[in-house]
């Protein structure tokens, strides 16, 4: 059923009905309701799968050295995952704005991705490491989700998604790095504008 939902979304059928989903999946009309309960719940599951893909790609890559470089690299990977199927992924992001009887776990999964990229915090200002571990994963989850909302609405083009992702990462990291790293991060922020 999830593959059928992705297929409908990729075809531009963001407003598919549960009946259309059942037909696409070759199951009875009640099956999507029995498994997921609502279309919103399906969107939450699809979003969680996107974050899993981001985790997998990051885990199997060779990230750069240092927390700042790893965060920016993880943001590039995350943006590229969204660009792999932009039509479907825009619809998934748009669908996350609808209330669901049972909220998904997208928030925790997103924070976990950024915490993984933060890793040992090497390269951050030593006095800020404890605070960075608390603040940065949540801040990056908020910022990346916000960026994807603008992208889903068509206000940010596909070509600009990765530079903007790096820009939000750079802005989030500014208070946790030394002055030399700030110069490099400012470059990422300027490029994103």
N, C-alpha and C positions, 0 to 999 in steps of 0.2 A: 504494500500500500504506500509506503514511503517513496519507493521508486516511481510509482504511478503519480504521486503528488508532485515529485520533482519533474516528471515528464510533462505534466499539465502546466506547471509553472514555467518550464523552459519554453513551452509553446506559446507563452504569453497569456495563459489562462489563469491569471492571478485570482480571479473571482470564481474559481471552480466551485461547484456545489459538491456536497458529500455524495450525491447520486452520481455525478460525473466521475468522481474519484472511484467509487465502487465499480462503475462500468470500466474505467481505465485499468483497474487492478484485476478485473474479472472475478469479483466477489459479490456477495449479496449486499443490498442496500444497507442493511443493519451492521455489517461487519466493521466499517470504519468507526461507527458510533460505539460499538462494543469494545474496540481496541483502544480508541483514543478519546472518545467522548465529544470532541468538538474539533472544528477546523483549527481553532486557535491552538489547541493542544498539539496538533500535527505540526504547526509552525514552530512551536517550542522544541519539539523533537528534532525537526530538521535543522534548527539553529544549533542545537546541542551537537548534532553530527558535524556541522561546519566547524565548530570549535574543536571537536575531536580531530578533524582533519588538520587543523592548524597545529594542534599539539603534535600529531604524528609527523608532519613535515618538519617542524622545528626539531623534534627529537632525532630525526634521521639526517639532519643537515650538519654542517660544520660551522656553528655560530662563531662569531668574532670573539675576541678576548675583551673582557671588561663588561660590566653591567650595562653601561650606556649603549655600547655597540650591540650587545645582545638584544636589548629592548628594541632598538631601531630595526634590527634584523628580523625580530619576531613580528614587528608591525608590518614590515614588508611582506613577510610570508602570509600573515593574516589577510592583508589586502589582496594579495595574489589569489588566495583561496576564493575570496569573494568574486574576483574577476574571472575565475575559471568558468563560471556560468552566471554572468551578470544579470540576465533577465530573471532567472529563477531566484537568485539570491537577493535581488532587490525586492521581489515579492515576499520572500521569507521575512526580510527585515520589516517590510511594511505590515506584515501580518502579526509581528510581535507586539505592535502597539495596541492590539485589541485585547480586552480583558478575557481572562480564561478562568473557568471554574477552579482549576488547580494550576497555580503558577509553575512554570518550568524551573529548571536549575541553571539557566543560562548565566545568571549573575555569578554564581560560584564557579562554574566552568571557565568563564572569562577571567575572573581573578586568578584562578589557578594557572592559566596560560601565562599571564604576566609575571606571576611569582616564579614560575619555572624559568622564564627568561632572565629574571633578576638574579637568580641563582645565589651565588655567594656575595653579591654586592661589590665584587672587586672593582676598584677604580672609582667608587663613590667616596665622598668625603667621609672619613672614619667617624666623625661625630654625628653624621646623619644616617648611618646605616640602620640603626634600630627603627628610626622613624620611616625610612624608605621602605623597609619590609612591611610596615603597617599601611602606609599611605599609597605607595606607587601601584600595587596591583589593583586596588579599588579605583584609583584615579585613572589609570589606563583603561580599565573596563568601562568606566563612564565615558571617557573621551572617545574611545574607539567606537562604542555604540552610538554616540552622538554623531560622529563622522559618518557612520554607515547610514544613519537616518537621513542626513543631508544628501548622501549619495543615492539612497533609495528613492528620494523625492526628485532626483534629477538635477539637483542644485550643484553637485560636484560630478564632473565627468569621469569616465573610466580612466582616462589618461592622467587625471590629477589625483586619483585615489591614493596611490603609493606616496607621492610627495606630501600630501596632506597627512597621511598616516605617520610619516617620519616627523612632520611638523608637530603633531600633537605629542608624540613621544619626546621630542626635544623640549617642548614647553614643560612637560611634566617632570623632566629630569633636571631642569635648570637649578632648582634649589638644593640639589643633592650632589653636585659636581664642583670641581675646582674651577678657577677662572680660565685656565687654558682649555678645558673641555667646554666651557660655556661658549667660547668663540666658535667652536665647531658646531655646537648645537644651534647657535644663532643662525648659522648658514642654512641649516635644515629648516628652521622656522621661516626664514626669508624666502627660501625656494618654494615653500608651500603656499605663499600668499599670491 
